[in-house]
């Protein structure tokens, strides 16, 4: 077996609502939306107008700072609206799909016969480059930069994330083609879990294979980078989600864009947690209808319960999300004596309840904060769930103080908000760590530019 990274620190949160490995069919949505906020670091310039017709692959907006980076329509149809918020910020561009889908034909490509620049040009033209992220800063990659490596995580260890091996079925050839494309751009690492056995993953070519054994956040690409090839000041690394690798492979194999992905529909409030096929940006109204608990306030999340985005029941699937979670909101819960009672149905990291004696019990956690915000407690609790060679408490404090030199010394170049999701979950001080990290990275990027 290739290099195996064994992680001790971390935490697997056992939640009710894990997806059964079966597919169900969802009615076609009435709207699709492309949300610029799904592509952090982009300043969008919209190039379509309401009532304008588009095909799959027609650019909807581009990045003002790097105009060659385009973001295209996932479906063909008619643009219905360009929604804006405060200071005319673009919130989303919505498209009503046509009955018969029309595709821009970019032509099949033989990856072996293409140069690095030709591959990059194709990805920019088709809008696929927007799915490449860059560290430091965890933003959409700058095509003018040269990365030392590209990292792909072949599994997701988030709670209820589902199996990528199941999602990969039928797309094995496209996944390998996508890896071949990335290998043209830079040395590519593919990291798998030791329990994965799919031949398309274990026998992947043109990549450096590594294996990880350990609890969440073992599947986070930031943790994998930290243990395989850490980022030093001045170095650049690109990351691509495994689902986006499939998108890339489909384009080069067929000449057409296909943004369909297998989504895990999960959570304690989902009647039958399982998988479905959805196109990115799909409105989720018909997915939720008749499939979630009634007569209860619910939290709808595009993404995982730790890192996803809260949406309404008429919200849209995030451009980079392959999980849709539904959990109780919890605002109607009233508990006598709060945490003092000796409970058996509540999860506790520090074993405050007797539930830890029940082994692998699954919990129906809600969205409550459970406690008021207080001063930051220095207790090394972050180190227990963050298996990276950094000092997370000191780094957070350096970010809050705006001390750039100290942030650099403490490893800010290697991190992304998702790496601190578990720290936020266990934080006794109820600190919004992911928001702090995001603000810190944006501040550092502004200073360095």
N, C-alpha and C positions, 0 to 999 in steps of 0.2 A: 504493500500500500504506500501511496505517496506520503508526504509529510503530514503528520497528525498533530493538531494543536489541541491540547487538553486544558479546558477551562474549569476552574473550581468556583470562581465567583460568578454570581448571577442569580436569577430567580425565575423559575417557571410558575406562572400563575394559572392554576387549574380552574377554568371557568366552564360553566354549563353552556351548551349550545355549539359543540364542535360539529363540523360539517361531516355528514355521511358521504362517502364517495360515490354519489349518484348525481346525474344531471337532470335538471328539470327545465322546462321551457317557459320563457317569459314573453308576454305580448310585446310587439315592437313599440318602443316609446314614441310619444308624439313630438318630443323635442330632444335636441342634443345641445350641449354647451361646451365651449372651450374656455377655460378660466385661466387668465394670465397668472394668477397667484399660485397655480399649480407648478409654475416654472419660475422658481425664486431667482431673483437677480435680473429678470428681464423687465425692460421698460417698453411696453407694447405700443406699436403704432398700427392701428386698425386700417386695413386697406379694402374692406368691403362695406357695403351699405345695406340697410334693410330693403327687402324685396329683391335683392340680387341673387341670381342663381349660382350655385356652386356644385362642384363635383368632389368626389373623394380625392383629396390631395390638393385642392385649391387653397392657396394661402389665405388665412383670415387676418393675421397680423404678423409683424416681425419685430425684432428687438432693435430699438433705436440706436443702441450703442454698437451693435453688430448686425447691420441690416441683412447680412447673408443668412442669419439664423431665422428661419421661417417656422410658423406654426400653422398647420393646415387643418382643413375640415375633415372630421372623421367619417362623415356621411355626405351624400349628395342630396340636394334639395334647395330650399330658399332660406336666406338669412332673414330671421324674423325681428331681431333686435340687437343693438349694441348697448348693453346696460352699463351705465356709469354711476359712480358714487361721488363722494366728496372730492372737490378739486378736480372733477372730471376723470377720476381714476376709472379705468376700464375694469368692470367687474366680471363680465363674461360676454361672449358672442354666441347667440343661440341660432340654431338651424332647424327648420322643420323638414324632416326627411321626405324624399319622394318615394313613390311605390317601387319604382324600378331604379336601382342604384347605378349611377354612372361613375366610372373610374377614369382618372387620368392614367394613361398607359406610359409608364416610364421605361419600359423595355426590360426584358430579362438580362441579367448580367452574369458573366463568368468571373467570379471573384479572383480566381487564380491569374487571370489575364489583366487585372486592373492594378494600377499603381496606388500608392498611398494617397496622393492628391486626388486621383479620380474617385476613389472610394469616399473621401471626405466631401468632394463636390456633390456626389450623388446624395449623400445623407443630408447635406444642407439644402439641396434643391427639393427634396421630398419631405422635409420637415422632421425627419427622424433624428437630426442632430440635437433637437431640443430635449431629447430623452437622455442625453449624456450629461452627467453632472461632474463638477470639478471640485476637488479639495486642494488647497484650503478654501474655506468660505461656504462650501456646500451650495453652489449655485449652478445654473446652466453653464456648461463649459464654453470657454472662449475658443473658437476654431483656430485662432492665430497662435495659441499656446501649444507647446509640445510636452505631452505628459511622459513621465518616466515609465508609467504602467497603467493598465486598465484593469479594474477589479469587477468581477461579477460574482454575486452570492447566489449559489444554486438552491438555497432554501431560506425560508422565513421562519424565525423562531418566536415571533410575536404571539401573544395569546390568541388562540382560535384561527391562526393564519391559514391553516389548510396545507395540503401536500402539493408541492410543486411537481412531484413526479406524476400525480394525477392530472394536474393542469397541463403537463407537457404532452400527454398522450395525443398522438396524431400530428404533433408538430416537431417531432424529433429531428427530421431533416432540416426544417427551418431553423431550429435552434443551433444546429451545427454550422449552418451557413452563416448565421449571425455571428457566431464565434469566429469564423474565418474572416469575416469583414473586420471585426474589432482587432484581430491579430495583425491585419494590414496596417493599422494605425499605431499600435504600440504593443509591447509585451503584455499578454493578457493572462490574468490569474482567474481560475474558476475554483471557488471554494464550496465543498459539499459537506453534508453531515455524515458521520461514520455509518449511520443506519440507512443511508440512501443506496439503492441497488440498481436503479434504472441504467441500462447499458448506454443510453444516450448521454448520461451524465458521467458515469465511471469511465467510459471509453471515449470521452470527448477529445478531439484532436486540436492541434495548434494552440493549446493553452497549457499553463502550468497548473497542475491539479494539487489542491491541498484539502485536507479533511479537518473538521472541527468536531470535538466531542465536549459537550457541556450544556448548561442551561442557557436560557435567554439572558443576554443579547448575543448569543453565539452566531446568529444569522445576520447580525448587523455588519455591513461591509466595513464600517469604521473600526470595529473590533478586529476584523480579519486583517485589515491594513496594518494595524498597530502590531500584530504578531508576525506578519509575513514580511512586510517591507515598509517600515515607518516613514512618515513624511518629515523631512527636514526643511528648514527655512530655505526658500528659493526653489523648492521642488514642487511639481504639480502631478496629481494623480486624477485620472478620470474614473468614474463609476457608472455602471449601467445595470438597471434592474433586469432580472432574468426574463420577465415578460416582454420587455422592450427588445431584448436580443431576438425573440421570436418575431416581433414586428419587422426587424431589420432583415431577418432571413426570408420572410415571406416576400418582401419587396424584391430582393435580388433573385429569388427563385421564380417569381411570377410576373414581375414588372409592375405590380399593382400594390397599393397600400391596403392593408387589412388590419384594423385596430381592434378586432374581436379578441377578447380575453376570457378565460375561465375564472369566474369570480366566486369566492367562498361567501355564502350568505349565512351568517352565523350570529350567535348570541342567545342568551337565556330566554329572550322574548320572541324568538323565531319559532314558529310551529314545527317545521321540519327543516332543520339546518342541513344544507347540502350545497351543490354547485350549480351555476347557470352560466350561459354564454351572454356576455354583454359587450357592446362597443363602448370605448372610452367616451366619457361625457354624456352617457345615456341618462335621461330623466328616470328616477327610480320610483315614481308613483305607482306604476303597475307591478313592480317587484314587491312593494310593501303591501299592496291591497290583498287582503284575505290571507296573508301569510305571517302576520305578527299578532301578538296579544292585544285584545281589545279592552276597553274600559280601564286603561292604565296609562299614565304619562310615560312616554318612551323617549329615549335618547337615540337618535339616528346618527350613525357615524359612517362616513366614507373613509375606509381605512381601518386600522386596528384600534382597539380600545385605548391603547397607550399613546399612539402617535397620530391617529386619524383626525379628520375635520368634522365637526358637528354640522349636520345639514338638516333641513326640514324634510318632511315626508314627500315633498315635491322637489327635493334637491337632485343634484346631478352626481354621477360617478366621477371621482377625481381622475385626472389624466394619468396618474401614476399608481392608482389604487387597484388592488385585486382582491380586496376584502370589503364587505359591507356588514357592519355590526349593528345590532339592536339590543340595548340593555335598558333596564328601568331607569327613569330619571331620578327617582328617589325623593322628589320634593313633597310627596304625600306620606312619607314614612315618619312615624312618631314613636320613638323608643323610650320606654320608662327607664330612668337612671342611666341611659346612654351606655358607655363602655364598662360601667361597673359590674353589670350582670355577668355571670359565668356562662357565656354563650357556647353553642356547639355548631352554629350555622354561619359564623362570621369568620372571614379570613384575617389572619394576623401574622405579620412577618416575624415579630418578636415573641410569638406564642403567648399572647395575652389571653387567649381563649382556649378552651379545652378542645376545640375543633382540630388542633394539630395532632391529636391522638388518633384521629380517624383515618389516617393514611392519605391516600390519593383522593380525597373528597373533592367534588366539583362544587364551585360556589356561583351563586347568582348575584354578583356584585352590581351595585348601582352607581350612578354618577355623582353621588354626594361627596363633598370635601371631607366630611366627618372630622370636624375640629376647626377652630379658628386659626387665622394666620398669626404667627408669632415671630419673635426674633430668631435668626438663624442659629441653630444648635450645632456645635462642632462635636460630632460624636463618631466619626468614621463610618457612619451608616452607608454612605455612598460607595465607599471602597468595597463593601461586601457584595454589591450588585453590579459593579462596573469593572470587568476584567481587562482593563487597559493600563498600560504603564504610565499613568499620570496621577496627579493628586487632585481629585475632582473638587473637594471643598475649597482648596486654595485657589484653584482656577476660577471657580464661580465668584469668589470674593475679588479676585483680580479684575474680572469682567465688570462687576458692579462698581469697582473703584475706577474703571477706565484706564488701568495701568497696562499699557500696551507691552512694554518691555517684560513685565512679569507674566502677562498672558502668553507671550512667545516662549518664555522659559518653561512654562508649565504645560505646553503641548497643545495650544489652541489650534494649531494648523491641522491637527489630525481629527478633530471632533466635528460632529454635526448635532443638531438638536435631538435627533432620535436616540443618540447614544446616551442621553441623560434622561430618557423617558422612565426607566426603572428607578433611577435615583429620585425623580420627582414623585413616583408612586410610593416609595418608602419614606419620603422626607417627613420627619417629625414636625418641621416648621411650616409645612404646606407651601413651600416656595415654588413658583412657576419656573422651574429650571430650564425647560425647553425654550421658553420665551426669552429668558436671560441669555442663553447661549446664542439664540438667533440674533438678538440685538447686539451682542458682543461681536459676532462674526461680521455683521453688517457695518458696525463701527470700524472694525479693523480693516475691512475692505475699502471703505471710504477713505481712511487715513492713508493706506498704502497706494491708492490710485492718485 
